[in-house]
């Protein structure tokens, strides 16, 4: 059997479970967002097309995690099957070394690393920024869609809105009543003949434009009570949607939304040392994550060959355990580097270096047929834990 044919066989054995795992892992992550987005569709009347658009903007963030994880699981399952079916023994008897089998794995790892780099550097920041804009548009449309004639609406903090009639085509409310309690000392009651919402996506704000009405106030005064009436032909109420989206997106663009060039510019222009460190951490983190498939390849091949007796469940549990350790180390490194305790470049690349050295050592021990006895025991332990969780 030629080496090219063997390489194609290895690529197929890895690609099929990796693609299936990618779909499953991505769906599991999406499940955490589905209930909240479904509530907007059912309770707020947001078009399902906008929800699907928001999903598409969120996918790059999930793919940057699920692509390396799925690739690792594909390696563990593929080489675990080669070992359990004694195909690896047959290949070695034919003069095929482990390093020869590693070549297609490295090729696929390079492809996954390039894909992950493209996601983390370009696509993910653009998706986060677009999702923030889409959330604002949904919030703005919710305001107009959520208004029902004859029903009090309290979606906006400190404001209760009531409209007797509604022109659905033009989005114009008729005979509007508003109780504005945003200023606690002097609450206002506003009456208007017409009103409509005007969104401003650039500033993440929205204006409630009122026409032909009056403002009623009764300021509190220790000496005497007064009652003020101000008539107007046109009056605007500014609604800051940024504060309503703060729990998810923030008023200003976060570091995760900035492009590579914007991050470099912000880092160079920042006068605050802490801010400069945070921008540097974000830059190095995007690149270091892209190398995860490469280090996972070195770790996954020897683990896959040595966990064959524990079944496919061990491969799944091992992949989760390895990814958890890797991203935990990366998170710790980001925190330490952000505080300036360790140089950013050293801290952010230390997890990759640890996995690279450890994976190379495991791979060498497996190639010379002196595997570590700890690895099969670890796989069996994870398999038992997984069975307990299933029960």
N, C-alpha and C positions, 0 to 999 in steps of 0.2 A: 504494500500500500504506500503510495507516494505521500510525501509530507504535505503537499498542497491539499490532497484529499482529506488527510487527517485534520488539517487546520480548518477546512470547511465543516467537518464533522463537529469539531470543538465549538466553533462559532454558532452552529445551529443548536447544539446542546445548551449553550449559555443563553442565546437570544430568546428562545421560546419561553422559558420560565421567567426571564427578566422582563419581557413585555407584559406577560400576565401579571407579574408582581407589580409592575408600574401602574397598571389599571387598578388593581386592588388597593394599593397603598394610597394612590391619589383619591380614590373614591372614599376611603376611610377618612382622610383629612377633610374632604369636602363635606362629609356628613356633619362635622362640627359647625359648619356655616349654614347648612340647609334649613334648620328650624327657624332661624332668625329671618332669613331671606324669604322663606315661605310665608311667614307672618306678614311681611310687607305685601305679598301678592294677594293673600286672602283677606286680611283685615284692612289694609290701606288702599287696595285697588290699584297697586302698581302693575303696569303691564309686564307680562312674563318675559317679553323680549328684552326688556331692560335688565331683568334678573339674569337671563342667560348671558347678556353682555357683561354684567358684573362678574359672573362665574369665569368667563374667558379671561378677564383681567387678573383674577386671582390664581389661575392655573400656573403661570410661571413661578410664583412663589412656592407652590407646592412641588413643582417639578424639580426645582433646585435641591430639594431634599429627597424626593422619591427616586430620581434617576440614579444617584450613587447607591442608595439602599437597595433598589431593585437589581442593579448590576451585581452587587455583592451577593444577594440571595441567589441570583442565576448561577454565579460561580460555585457557590456551596452546593446547590442541588445538582449541577452538572458533574462536578468532580466527585461528589458523593455517590452518584449513580455509577460513574466509571469505576470507582473503587469497589462498590458493593457487587457489581456484575463481573468483577475480575477483568474488565477490559483494560484497566490500567496495567495490570500484571502482564496481560498479553502484549500490550504495546511495548513495555519494557523488555519483554523477551524477544521482541522483534528488533531491538536496538534503538527504540525511540526513548530518548531521555525526557525527564520532567521539564528541562529547560526548552526543549523543542515544543512540548505541549504548551509552554507558557507564551510562546510568540503570538498566537492568535488572541490569547487573553489580553496581552499588552496592547495589541492593535485595537481591540474593542474598548479597552480602558481609555486609550487616547481619544477615541471617538466620543465616548461618554464624557471625558474631561473637557473636550472642546465644546460639547453641547452644554455642559454645566457652566462653563466660563461664559458662553454667550448668554445664557439665562441670567446669571448673577450680575454680569457687567452691564448688559444692555436691556434685555427684555423685562426682567423683574422690576427694576426701577421705573421703567415706563408703565408697566402694568399697575404698580402701586399708585403712581400719579394719576393714571386714567381712572382707576377704581375710586379714588378720592373725588375726582370730578363727577363721576357717575353717581356716587352716593349723594353729592350735592344736588344733582339734577333730580334724583329720586326724591330727595327731601323737598325740593321745590315743587315737583309735580304732586307729591303727596299733600302738600298744603292746599292746592287747588282741587285735587281729586277727592281729598278727604272732607271738603266742605259740603255739607248736605243742607238744603233749605229746611229751615225750621228746627235745626239741631245745633246745640251749643258745642263748640269745638275748643278744646283746651290743649292742643298739641304744642303750642308755643308757651314757653315758660313765662308766667306772669300776665298772660293775655288770654281772655276768653272772647271768642268771636261767634257772632250769630248773624245769619243772613236769612231774610224772609224769602228771597227768591234767588235764582241762579240761571244765568245764560250759559248753558253748557258749551256751546260752540265757541264763544268768545272768552269764556272764563271770567265773566263779569258778575259780581254779586250785587244784589239789589236790596235796598233797605237794610243797611249793615248796622249792627250794634256791637260795640267793642268795650270791654272792661279792661283797662290797662292799669295793672297794679305793680308794674316794674319799679316805680318810685313809691315806696311804701308810705312816705309822709303825705304825698299829694296824689292819691289815685285819681284816675280820669275816666270819664264815661264819654265815648265818642259815638256820635250818630252821623251816618252818611247815606246819601241816596245810592251811591255806587262805590264799588271797590274791586280791585283786581291785584293779583300778585305779579311782581316784575322781578325775576331772578337776575343776579349778577354773578355768574360763575367765576369771573376773574378775581373778585374779592371775597368769594364765598359768603355772600350776604344776599338778602332778599328784601325787597321793598313792597309794602302794602300801600298801594296808591288809592286814596279816597277822594271823592268829589262831592261837592255840595252837601256840607254837613256842619256840625258844630261840636265843640269840645266843652264838656262840663266838668268843673273842678270845684271842690270845696276845701280850700286849705285850712289846716288846723291853726288856730290862733288863740292865745291865752285870753286876750281881751274881748274879742268878738268873733263871731262866725261870719264868714264871707262866702259868697257863691259866685263863681266866675263862669261866664259863657263866652266862648270865642267862636265866631262863625268863620267858615272858610269855603272857598270854592275848590281848592286843591290842597291836599295834605298827605304827607308821606310818613309812614311808620317804618323805620329800619329794623329789620329782623336779622340778627347776627347768627347765621347758620353754622358758622365755624365753632361756636361754643356748643352747639347741639351735636356736632360731629366729633367733638374733642375726645370722646371715649374711644373712638376708633382711629381717626385719622390725624387729629391735631389741627390747630389753626394754621400753622405754618408748615412748609414742606419739611418732612423729616429727612434724616440722612439716607434712609432707605429709598426715598423717592428721587434723590439726586443722581444724575448721570455721572459717568466716570470723569468727564471734563469738569462738571460743576463741583464734584467733590474735590478735585485737585485745586480748582480756583478758590473754593471756600477754605481749604486748608492753608493755602498761601496767604489769603487775605485776612485770616482770623488772627486777632490780637490776643485772644485768650488761650493760654496754654492748654487748658482742659479741652476746649473745643477743638484745638488743633490735634490733640491726641485722639479724640473721638473720630475725627475725619480720617486720620491715618489708620485707625483700627478698622473702619469701614472699608477703606481701600484694600488693605491687606487681607481682610476677611473674605472679600469677594473672590480674590485670586486663590487663596489657600483652599477654599471649599471646592474650587474647580479641580484640584488635585486629589480629591477624595477617591474617585474611581481608581486611580493609579495605585494608591496605597492599599485600597481594599482588595485589589487584584493580588498583591503580594501576600496579604494575610489570608484571603479567601481560598486560594488554591491548596495550601497545606492543610488548612482546617477542613476543607471539603473532603480531601482524601482520607483524613483520619477520623471523621465523624460518620463513616458509612454504616456502622452497626447500630446507630441510634435512630435511623430512619429520616424521612423528610422533615419531620417535626423538629429535629435537632438543627437542621439547616435554617429553618425559619427562626428558631429561638436564638441561634448563634448570630444570625445577621442582625437581629434586633439588638442583641447585647453588644456586638462590635460597634454598630452605628451609635448606640447610646453612649458608649465610652468615648467614641471619637468626638461627637458633638458636645458632650459634657466637658471634655478637655478643651475644646475650642471655645466654649462659653466661658470657662474659667480663665483661659488665656486672654480673651477679649476684656474681661473685667479687670484683670491684673494690668494689662497694657493700658487700658483707659485711665487707670489711676497713676500711671507713670512709674510703677514699681519695676517693670522690666521693659527694655526697648521693644517697640511695637513689632518690628520685623522678627525679632527673636521669639517673642511670645506667640504670635499668630502662626508661625511656621513650626513651632515646637511639636504640636500634635502630629503633623505630617511627618516630621523627622522621627518621632518615636515609633509611629506605625511603619515607616519605611525600614528602620533598623530591625524592629521586631519581626516584620514580615519577611525580610531578607534572611534573617537567622532561621525562622521556622521553615522557609522554603529550602534552605541549604540542608537542614537536618533531614527533611523529607527526601530530598534528592539523593542523599547518601544512605538512605534507609535507616536512619537513626532518629525517628520522630520522637517528639516529647511525649512522655506518658501522661502528662497533665492534660493534654488537649482532649483525648477521648473521654477522660473523666469529667472534664468540664462540659463536653457535649451531652453526656449522659445526665449530668446534674441539671442542665437547662431543660432537657427533655422531660425529666420528672417534674420539674416546676411547671412546665407548660401543661402537662397532663392534670396536675392538681388544679390549675386555673380553669381548665375546661370542665372539670367536675363541679 
